[in-house]
């Protein structure tokens, strides 16, 4: 029987990190052997500049924006 794990990474506002990690863990992501809710988090700065057609969560269209974000990495089963 072949068993594959995949790594999934998501970027989110820092204030949303705990809710996202919990939702991933509740759905079975981040399980490694006898451990559950395993994840790795890096805090950094996300930067973007949307066109006039965008409706950004932070900042305004056509202006460079930078916000503190988390990158959350978890493993998930291939099945």
Secondary structure, DSSP 8 states (H G I E B T S, - for coil): ----EEEEEEEEEGGGHHHHHHHHHHTTTT-BTTB-S--EEEEEEEEE---TT---SSS-TTS-EEEEEEEEEEEEE--
